[in-house]
């Protein structure tokens, strides 16, 4: 089963995440099927999002499920 979730990049204390499509049972930072965008939770009040909504809807139509974290990011 495919899931759309976050994969961590960046160094300690500077968390940045890629939004990726991958197998449900794979590791958090393992190989991904597709790269959808990135998310950076900034220390201020705003966060930086750059997510390709066309790819997101494509993978959802193919049966991929959103992780709770990605659902929360998209709803903001």
PyMOL commands that set and color helices and strands:
alter all, ss='L'
color gray80, all
select helices_A, chain A and resi 53-61+68-75
alter helices_A, ss='H'
color red, helices_A
select strands_A, chain A and resi 2-9+16-23+34-40+48-51+65-66
alter strands_A, ss='S'
color yellow, strands_A
deselect
rebuild
show_as cartoon
